[in-house]
Every structure is written in C-alpha cells, then in structure tokens.
C-alpha cells in the first residue's frame, strides 16, 4: 500500500488557494503552480477518513495574514477548534483498491472490511484449521483483551509470557505463512464475531454446545490458579465464549490484517 503525500497550492504572496489540496503517492510532486507539502498519513486505513454517510473533510491551518502553517493538514469529520483554518476540498476515500467480504486475498479469505472496503481482516483458508492447546496452565498471561482489534497484541503477550509452549495456538498462528504473508495471529473474541456474523467461520465438525470451537487469544479474566489455567474458546455453533483449560485441544484459525 503506497503512502500518500499531500500538497496545498498557494500564491506567490503565500496565501492559500481554497480547494487546492492534492494527494499523490510517495515520489510524485505537482508540477504546476506553487505548492507547500503538508505531512499526512492518508492511506484510507482508518474509518474516520471514510465515514459511511459523508465525505471526509480537510482543513489547513494558516496565520491571520493568510500564510500556511507547515504541517497543518487535518482530516476528520468536524472543524478543528483551535487556531485559524480554511477548509480544502478533499477526495481521499476509496482511491485505493476495494474488496468484498468472502473474497480470497493475500493468503486467505476476507471476513471484515472497513466502510471504505479498502482494509480489513483476513482469516486463513480452511486447510490451515488445526487443533492445538492454548498453553501452560501454570503461566498467567496478563492484560489480554476480549475486544475487536486486540488479537495481535494478545498474541504478542502470550508469546512473551509463555515462550516455551512452541506447539500452542498462539505460536502456530505466529509461525503460519501463506502466499508469502507471515504476519498472522490468534484472534480475539471480538475479531471472531464478524467472522461468525458473515458466515465465514471455518468448517468445524458438529459437536454438542460448548464442547468445542475456536481458541481465542483471551485468557480467562481474574487472578489465581483457576484463572491462569483457563482461556476463552469461541463456541461453535456460537453460544458465547466459554472458559476452557489451556491444556485442552481446540480448533485454531490464524488471522491477519491488511
């Protein structure tokens, strides 16, 4: 994904020309007129740049005499409250390729997309589905999160706390590679929710409720021996997440972001 450069056109007297924002890829520069580059991380990689019901807005900060303040580009939904700003026309959304839920991409299957449909989450293909234990029951992995977006952080915490369990779920995901991509991790419960709601869970053999499912990267919350000995499994069919002994073998599917 190419990073973007943003430029604002101005007059020889240093005054901003309204509506002159240009966004290009790294290495390019507008050839006509006078431009000031403004630092930007515009890649359409955050939902705030791609609101569902409205176009993103951009503002450039300037002095009262009309001169641009370097680095003053702000992109968001509402007008900045500090300083003096001029709005510039901005058309950033979906200049990158767009994708669809269920599409094969970068080693797996897309199961979640941002509103722009430019970035999201991918699960590994069905052939990657294996059964693993979660890890050692004598090691507590602190500060894991149930929330969406925390699978990678949870996985890193597991690997750091329990490096000796090289055949567990987190290590399997971390070492998994497909089509040249090696940045896979064990999903959090919140990341398995859209996989389930979009009917893209991997095929798990039928079993009684709560008997088996997919390991998540979330350790059973709380303190004490019982808590450190259990982690959460995502029950399939979905009847909630349930604590299971880390020594039990349950299904594992790696995911990655793109």
Secondary structure by P-SEA (a helix, b strand, c coil): cbbbbbbbbbccccccccccbbbbcccccccccbbbbbbbcccccccccccccccbbbbbbbcccccccccccccccccccccbbbbcccccccccccccccccccccccccccccccbbbbbcccccbbbbbcccccccccccccccccaaaaaaaaaaacccccccaaaaaaacccccccbbbbbccccaaaaaaaccccccccccccccccccccccccccaaaaabbbbbcccccccccccccbbbbbbbbbcc
